Amino acid sequence: MRHPGILLAVLWLASPPEARAFCGFYVGRADASLFNSASQVALVRDGDRTVISMLNDYQGDLKEFALVVPVPVVLEKGQIHVGDAALFKHLDAYSAPRLVEYFDADPCARELTEKMRVLGDTGGVMASGVSTARTRSLGVAVEAQYTVGEYDIVILSAKVSDGLETWLHENGYRVPKGASRALQPYVRQGMKFFVARVNLEEQVRIGATYLRPLQFAFESEKFMLPIRLGMMNARGPQDLVVYALTRTGRVETTNYRTVMLPTGMEIPEYVKESFPDFYKAMFNRQVQRENGRAVFTEYVWNMGWCDPCAADPLSPQEMRALGVFWLDDPGSRQGVGPGFGGKAPGWGFGRAPASRPAGGPTQVILTRLHLRYSAETFPEDLVFQETGDQQNFQGRYVLQHPWTGAPDACPAAAGYFEELQARREKRAETLANLTGWDIDAVRSKMEIEAPRRWWETLWR
């Protein structure tokens, strides 16, 4: 399906290590407290075909849950699906920023015995309570309605945003303040509105104990993700993680700066016990340096393999479940990059590089993007483009353990320990620079002293 201007509005917020985001807004009936605190989006794109999967972590009474998402056209029932939250868990584990560990070689033996391992880190269709005449008078039309899984879904069109807001109110939804203004741009662009709420009877019958992801498949010339509605009932800045799965290259935003996160730095060994705190502080620091207006790339990799592997790549079956529709195309069997038909370069990690998933080559590039946004810093929806860049990238931070021999073990050992002292100071400076943590506090935890300035020993 095509639409002159838009794509689906689905958005998610996330923060390391958790992801938080959503592209629609939640509405509720009665006075229940609702807010969208955590969501992730998987975005499958090739040509003008898009499949979006949305996962939220709504906490509250399911009777109060509902979701409004702008969509480019009236979706047929077959274009809507309820997915499996485990797919997001696997995506997150596979692409998450990671802490890795090496060990210095024995300087006496002069053997490179580097060892590294990944530490991880690594009731029927919703019935309108408003008459058809009343709906028309509001400039709203119910274009379609379905029950899919545990969700009752209605697709609306509207001539004016005030009428749409009124319709939602009169149908028992607690609409966030300012909804009309936020909906207005989408109404002007002729978008439709996907409204979903939980059918409790179906949920009990199915046996679902949590809200499963909603998925949409559609066609649109624009490659974008609406995020403005997601800010309406957000408490402060929201984090969003987008997993973009494309055929040929890395994905970036075109209307905001896309920045690669710092990676590959050696950091002090004690961070091993507090890696999540480190990553949060590091990400916060990068957001501040970009004045909150950048989208950060955390991972780019050919889905056929990984190295080091924080988790195995998704299987072809899992990718199909996410909506990767080209896996069975004849051309997709040709493969791209070293993971397709070639041998993944080994770094000697404890966990061996994973070969491509069983079932044959897979031509899929995964880009993991992370942003923290608010109405002030991200006033526009996200617009993406797929590049031809297949260079692998991962947020990766290194612990380098020292050799445990003695300084007098051999002539080379003394030089090794002098160098080690300088390296440890460098790690302290790196950690302080990445996180904004006080460098003296970092040195204290490392049990090292600040290096003397050149003149401190001049007259001693």
C-alpha positions as CSV (number, residue, x, y, z in Angstrom):
1,M,0.0,0.0,0.0
2,R,1.2,3.4,-0.7
3,H,0.8,6.8,0.8
4,P,2.1,10.1,-0.4
5,G,3.7,11.0,2.7
6,I,4.0,8.7,5.6
7,L,4.7,5.6,7.1
8,L,3.7,4.1,10.2
9,A,3.9,5.7,13.4
10,V,5.5,3.5,15.8
11,L,8.0,4.5,18.2
12,W,10.0,3.4,21.0
13,L,12.1,4.8,23.8
14,A,15.0,3.1,25.4
15,S,17.9,3.6,27.7
16,P,20.8,1.5,28.2
17,P,20.7,-1.2,29.3
18,E,16.9,-1.0,29.0
19,A,15.2,0.3,25.9
20,R,12.3,2.7,26.2
21,A,10.2,4.2,23.4
22,F,7.0,4.2,21.6
23,C,5.6,5.9,18.5
24,G,2.0,6.1,19.3
25,F,0.6,7.2,22.6
26,Y,-1.2,5.3,25.2
27,V,-4.7,6.2,26.1
28,G,-6.7,4.9,29.0
29,R,-10.2,4.8,30.3
30,A,-11.1,6.1,33.8
31,D,-8.3,7.7,35.8
32,A,-5.7,5.0,35.7
33,S,-2.2,6.1,35.6
34,L,-0.7,5.4,32.2
35,F,2.7,6.1,30.8
36,N,4.9,4.6,28.2
37,S,8.1,3.9,30.0
38,A,9.7,1.2,27.9
39,S,9.4,0.1,24.3
40,Q,11.5,-1.2,21.4
41,V,10.9,-1.2,17.7
42,A,12.0,-3.6,15.1
43,L,12.0,-2.1,11.6
44,V,12.3,-4.3,8.6
45,R,12.7,-2.4,5.3
46,D,13.4,-3.2,1.7
47,G,12.3,-1.0,-1.2
48,D,9.0,0.5,-0.1
49,R,8.0,-2.4,2.0
50,T,8.1,-2.1,5.7
51,V,7.3,-4.4,8.6
52,I,7.2,-2.8,12.1
53,S,7.1,-4.7,15.3
54,M,6.4,-2.8,18.6
55,L,7.1,-4.1,22.0
56,N,6.0,-2.2,25.1
57,D,6.4,-2.8,28.8
58,Y,3.1,-1.3,29.9
59,Q,2.7,-1.7,33.6
60,G,-0.9,-1.4,34.8
61,D,-4.4,-2.6,34.5
62,L,-4.9,-4.1,31.1
63,K,-8.4,-2.8,31.1
64,E,-6.9,0.6,30.8
65,F,-4.5,-0.2,28.0
66,A,-5.0,1.2,24.6
67,L,-2.7,2.4,21.9
68,V,-3.0,5.0,19.1
69,V,-0.6,4.8,16.2
70,P,-0.7,6.8,12.9
71,V,-0.5,4.5,9.9
72,P,-0.2,5.4,6.2
73,V,-3.3,3.5,5.0
74,V,-6.2,1.5,6.2
75,L,-4.6,-1.8,7.2
76,E,-6.3,-5.0,6.2
77,K,-6.6,-7.7,8.9
78,G,-3.9,-9.7,7.2
79,Q,-1.4,-6.9,7.5
80,I,-1.7,-7.0,11.3
81,H,-0.1,-9.7,13.4
82,V,0.7,-10.4,17.0
83,G,4.4,-11.4,17.5
84,D,6.6,-13.0,20.1
85,A,8.4,-10.9,22.7
86,A,11.2,-13.4,22.8
87,L,12.3,-12.1,19.4
88,F,13.1,-8.7,21.0
89,K,14.9,-10.4,23.8
90,H,17.1,-12.2,21.3
91,L,17.7,-9.1,19.2
92,D,18.7,-7.2,22.3
93,A,21.0,-9.9,23.5
94,Y,22.7,-10.2,20.1
95,S,23.3,-6.5,19.5
96,A,23.8,-5.1,23.0
97,P,26.9,-3.2,23.8
98,R,29.4,-5.5,25.4
99,L,32.3,-5.8,27.8
100,V,35.1,-8.0,26.7
101,E,38.2,-9.3,28.5
102,Y,41.8,-9.9,27.4
103,F,44.9,-11.0,29.2
104,D,48.4,-9.6,28.7
105,A,50.8,-12.1,27.3
106,D,53.9,-13.3,29.3
107,P,56.5,-10.8,28.3
108,C,59.2,-13.3,29.0
109,A,57.9,-15.9,26.8
110,R,57.1,-13.3,24.1
111,E,54.2,-15.4,23.1
112,L,50.9,-13.8,22.1
113,T,48.4,-15.8,24.1
114,E,45.7,-13.3,24.2
115,K,42.5,-14.6,25.5
116,M,39.2,-12.9,25.4
117,R,35.8,-13.7,26.3
118,V,32.5,-12.0,26.2
119,L,31.2,-11.1,29.6
120,G,27.8,-10.4,28.4
121,D,26.5,-7.5,28.6
122,T,26.9,-8.1,27.8
123,G,-14.6,-8.9,23.4
124,G,-15.1,-8.8,20.0
125,V,-14.1,-5.9,18.0
126,M,-13.9,-2.7,19.9
127,A,-17.4,-1.4,19.7
128,S,-18.0,2.3,19.5
129,G,-20.1,3.7,22.2
130,V,-20.9,6.6,19.8
131,S,-23.4,6.3,17.0
132,T,-22.4,6.3,13.4
133,A,-24.1,9.7,13.0
134,R,-22.2,11.1,15.8
135,T,-19.0,9.7,14.4
136,R,-19.6,11.3,11.1
137,S,-20.5,14.6,12.7
138,L,-17.0,14.6,14.3
139,G,-15.4,14.0,10.9
140,V,-14.2,10.6,12.0
141,A,-14.8,7.4,10.0
142,V,-14.3,3.8,11.3
143,E,-12.5,2.3,8.3
144,A,-12.1,-1.2,9.6
145,Q,-12.1,-3.2,12.8
146,Y,-10.6,-6.5,13.7
147,T,-9.7,-8.8,16.6
148,V,-6.2,-10.0,16.2
149,G,-4.9,-12.2,19.0
150,E,-5.7,-10.6,22.3
151,Y,-6.1,-7.1,20.7
152,D,-9.3,-5.4,19.5
153,I,-8.3,-3.1,16.7
154,V,-10.0,-0.2,14.9
155,I,-8.7,1.8,12.0
156,L,-9.9,5.4,12.0
157,S,-9.7,8.3,9.6
158,A,-10.3,11.9,10.6
159,K,-10.9,15.2,8.9
160,V,-9.9,17.3,11.9
161,S,-7.8,16.4,14.9
162,D,-10.3,17.9,17.4
163,G,-13.0,15.5,16.1
164,L,-10.6,12.6,16.5
165,E,-9.8,13.6,20.0
166,T,-13.5,14.0,20.8
167,W,-14.2,10.5,19.3
168,L,-11.6,9.0,21.5
169,H,-12.9,10.7,24.6
170,E,-16.5,9.7,23.8
171,N,-15.4,6.1,23.3
172,G,-14.0,5.9,26.8
173,Y,-10.3,6.7,26.2
174,R,-8.4,8.9,28.5
175,V,-6.5,11.0,25.9
176,P,-3.4,12.8,27.0
177,K,-3.6,16.5,27.3
178,G,-2.6,18.2,24.0
179,A,-3.5,15.2,21.9
180,S,-5.4,17.2,19.3
181,R,-2.4,19.4,18.5
182,A,-0.1,16.3,18.3
183,L,-2.5,14.5,16.0
184,Q,-3.0,17.4,13.7
185,P,0.1,16.9,11.5
186,Y,-0.9,13.3,10.9
187,V,-4.5,14.3,10.1
188,R,-3.3,16.9,7.6
189,Q,-1.2,14.2,5.9
190,G,-4.2,12.0,5.5
191,M,-2.9,9.3,7.7
192,K,-5.1,6.7,9.4
193,F,-5.1,5.9,13.0
194,F,-4.5,2.4,14.4
195,V,-6.2,2.1,17.8
196,A,-5.7,-1.1,19.8
197,R,-6.9,-2.2,23.2
198,V,-6.7,-5.5,25.0
199,N,-9.6,-8.0,24.6
200,L,-9.5,-9.5,28.1
201,E,-11.6,-12.5,27.2
202,E,-9.4,-13.4,24.3
203,Q,-6.3,-12.9,26.4
204,V,-7.6,-15.4,28.9
205,R,-8.6,-17.8,26.2
206,I,-5.2,-17.6,24.6
207,G,-3.4,-17.8,27.9
208,A,-1.1,-14.8,27.3
209,T,0.3,-13.4,30.5
210,Y,1.8,-10.3,29.0
211,L,1.2,-8.0,26.1
212,R,2.7,-9.5,23.0
213,P,4.2,-7.3,20.3
214,L,2.0,-5.9,17.6
215,Q,3.3,-6.0,14.0
216,F,2.2,-4.2,10.9
217,A,3.2,-4.7,7.2
218,F,2.6,-2.0,4.7
219,E,4.1,-0.1,1.7
220,S,5.2,3.5,1.8
221,E,7.7,5.5,-0.1
222,K,8.9,7.2,3.1
223,F,11.2,5.4,5.5
224,M,10.4,7.1,8.7
225,L,9.1,6.5,12.2
226,P,6.7,8.9,14.0
227,I,7.8,9.7,17.5
228,R,5.9,12.8,18.4
229,L,2.8,11.1,19.8
230,G,5.0,9.0,22.1
231,M,6.1,12.1,24.0
232,M,2.6,13.0,25.1
233,N,2.3,10.8,28.1
234,A,6.0,10.4,28.7
235,R,7.5,11.5,32.0
236,G,10.6,13.3,30.8
237,P,13.0,12.4,28.0
238,Q,12.4,9.0,26.5
239,D,14.8,6.4,25.3
240,L,14.2,4.5,22.1
241,V,16.0,1.5,20.6
242,V,15.4,0.8,16.9
243,Y,16.5,-2.5,15.4
244,A,16.6,-1.9,11.6
245,L,16.9,-5.0,9.5
246,T,17.7,-4.3,5.9
247,R,19.1,-6.1,2.9
248,T,22.2,-4.3,1.9
249,G,23.6,-1.8,4.4
250,R,23.6,0.3,7.6
251,V,20.7,2.5,8.4
252,E,21.0,6.1,9.6
253,T,18.7,9.1,10.2
254,T,18.7,11.9,7.6
255,N,17.1,14.7,9.7
256,Y,19.2,14.2,12.8
257,R,22.9,13.5,13.2
258,T,23.8,9.8,13.5
259,V,26.9,9.2,15.6
260,M,28.9,6.1,16.2
261,L,29.3,5.6,20.0
262,P,32.9,5.5,21.3
263,T,34.1,1.9,21.2
264,G,37.2,-0.3,21.6
265,M,38.6,1.6,24.6
266,E,40.4,-0.1,27.4
267,I,38.8,0.7,30.8
268,P,39.8,-0.3,34.4
269,E,39.2,-3.8,35.5
270,Y,36.9,-2.9,38.4
271,V,34.3,-1.8,35.8
272,K,33.7,-5.6,35.3
273,E,31.5,-5.5,38.4
274,S,29.5,-2.4,37.4
275,F,29.3,-2.5,33.6
276,P,25.6,-1.4,33.4
277,D,26.5,1.7,35.5
278,F,29.4,2.4,33.3
279,Y,27.3,2.2,30.1
280,K,24.5,4.4,31.5
281,A,27.0,7.0,32.5
282,M,28.9,6.8,29.2
283,F,25.7,7.1,27.1
284,N,24.5,10.0,29.2
285,R,27.8,11.7,28.6
286,Q,27.5,11.3,24.8
287,V,23.9,12.6,24.8
288,Q,25.1,15.7,26.7
289,R,28.0,16.2,24.3
290,E,25.6,16.2,21.3
291,N,23.1,18.5,23.2
292,G,20.6,15.7,23.1
293,R,20.1,16.0,19.4
294,A,21.9,12.9,18.0
295,V,21.0,9.3,17.2
296,F,23.6,6.9,18.3
297,T,24.7,3.7,16.5
298,E,25.3,0.9,18.9
299,Y,25.7,-2.0,16.5
300,V,25.9,-2.8,12.8
301,W,26.5,-6.4,11.8
302,N,25.7,-8.8,9.1
303,M,23.1,-11.1,10.7
304,G,24.9,-14.2,9.3
305,W,27.5,-14.2,12.1
306,C,29.0,-12.3,15.0
307,D,32.3,-11.9,16.7
308,P,32.5,-11.8,19.6
309,C,29.0,-13.2,20.1
310,A,27.0,-11.8,23.0
311,A,24.3,-14.2,21.7
312,D,23.9,-16.2,18.6
313,P,22.5,-14.5,15.4
314,L,18.8,-14.8,14.9
315,S,17.7,-17.9,12.9
316,P,16.0,-17.6,9.6
317,Q,12.8,-18.6,11.2
318,E,13.2,-15.8,13.8
319,M,14.0,-13.2,11.1
320,R,10.9,-14.3,9.1
321,A,8.8,-13.9,12.2
322,L,10.1,-10.3,12.5
323,G,9.0,-9.7,8.9
324,V,12.2,-10.2,6.9
325,F,10.3,-11.1,3.7
326,W,13.2,-11.5,1.2
327,L,15.0,-14.5,2.8
328,D,13.5,-16.8,0.2
329,D,14.3,-14.6,-2.8
330,P,16.9,-16.2,-5.1
331,G,19.2,-13.2,-4.8
332,S,19.3,-13.4,-1.0
333,R,21.2,-16.6,-1.1
334,Q,24.2,-14.9,-2.6
335,G,25.2,-13.4,0.7
336,V,27.0,-10.2,1.5
337,G,30.0,-9.5,3.6
338,P,32.3,-12.0,5.3
339,G,29.5,-13.7,7.1
340,F,27.9,-14.9,3.9
341,G,30.0,-17.5,2.1
342,G,33.2,-16.4,3.8
343,K,34.9,-17.2,7.1
344,A,34.4,-14.9,10.0
345,P,37.7,-13.5,11.3
346,G,38.4,-15.0,14.7
347,W,39.8,-12.8,17.5
348,G,40.5,-15.7,19.8
349,F,37.6,-15.0,22.1
350,G,36.4,-17.6,24.5
351,R,33.2,-17.8,22.6
352,A,33.9,-18.7,19.0
353,P,32.5,-16.5,16.2
354,A,29.1,-17.9,15.1
355,S,28.7,-19.1,11.7
356,R,25.6,-18.0,9.7
357,P,22.4,-19.5,10.9
358,A,21.4,-23.0,9.9
359,G,19.3,-23.1,6.9
360,G,21.6,-21.2,4.5
361,P,23.0,-17.8,3.9
362,T,21.0,-14.8,5.1
363,Q,21.3,-11.4,3.5
364,V,20.3,-9.2,6.4
365,I,22.2,-6.3,8.0
366,L,21.1,-5.3,11.5
367,T,21.6,-1.7,12.7
368,R,20.9,-0.9,16.3
369,L,20.1,2.8,16.9
370,H,19.6,4.4,20.3
371,L,18.3,7.9,21.0
372,R,17.0,9.8,24.0
373,Y,14.5,12.3,22.9
374,S,12.0,14.9,24.1
375,A,9.8,17.4,22.3
376,E,12.5,20.0,22.6
377,T,15.4,18.0,21.2
378,F,13.5,15.9,18.6
379,P,10.7,18.0,17.3
380,E,10.4,16.0,14.1
381,D,9.7,12.3,13.4
382,L,12.6,10.1,12.5
383,V,13.5,9.8,8.8
384,F,15.8,7.1,7.8
385,Q,17.9,6.0,4.9
386,E,19.6,2.7,4.1
387,T,23.2,3.2,3.1
388,G,25.5,0.9,1.2
389,D,27.9,0.7,4.1
390,Q,28.4,-2.9,5.4
391,Q,31.2,-2.1,7.8
392,N,30.7,-4.0,11.0
393,F,30.5,-1.9,14.2
394,Q,29.8,-2.8,17.8
395,G,29.8,-0.9,21.1
396,R,32.6,-2.8,22.8
397,Y,34.7,-2.0,25.9
398,V,37.8,-3.8,26.9
399,L,39.3,-5.1,30.1
400,Q,42.9,-6.0,29.7
401,H,44.2,-8.0,32.6
402,P,47.9,-7.7,33.5
403,W,50.4,-10.5,33.4
404,T,50.8,-11.9,36.9
405,G,54.6,-12.7,36.8
406,A,57.3,-11.0,38.8
407,P,59.3,-7.9,37.8
408,D,62.5,-9.8,38.1
409,A,61.3,-12.8,36.2
410,C,63.3,-11.8,33.2
411,P,64.9,-8.6,31.7
412,A,61.8,-7.8,29.7
413,A,59.5,-8.0,32.7
414,A,60.8,-4.8,34.3
415,G,60.0,-2.9,31.1
416,Y,56.6,-4.5,31.0
417,F,55.6,-3.2,34.4
418,E,56.8,0.3,33.7
419,E,54.6,0.3,30.6
420,L,51.7,-1.2,32.6
421,Q,51.7,1.7,35.0
422,A,51.3,4.1,32.1
423,R,48.6,2.0,30.6
424,R,46.6,2.0,33.9
425,E,46.7,5.8,34.1
426,K,45.5,6.0,30.5
427,R,42.6,3.7,31.4
428,A,41.7,5.9,34.3
429,E,41.7,9.0,32.0
430,T,39.6,7.2,29.4
431,L,37.0,6.1,31.9
432,A,36.7,9.6,33.4
433,N,36.5,11.1,29.9
434,L,33.8,8.7,28.7
435,T,31.6,8.9,31.8
436,G,32.3,12.3,33.4
437,W,33.3,10.5,36.6
438,D,35.8,12.2,38.9
439,I,39.3,11.0,37.9
440,D,40.6,11.0,41.4
441,A,37.8,8.7,42.5
442,V,38.6,6.4,39.5
443,R,42.2,6.3,40.5
444,S,41.3,5.5,44.1
445,K,39.3,2.5,43.0
446,M,42.1,1.4,40.8
447,E,44.6,1.9,43.7
448,I,46.9,4.1,41.6
449,E,48.2,7.6,42.2
450,A,48.1,10.5,39.9
451,P,51.3,10.9,37.9
452,R,53.6,13.6,39.1
453,R,53.8,16.7,37.1
454,W,57.2,17.4,35.6
455,W,58.2,20.2,38.0
456,E,57.1,18.4,41.2
457,T,60.4,16.5,41.3
458,L,62.6,19.3,39.9
459,W,64.2,20.5,43.2
460,R,64.0,17.3,45.2
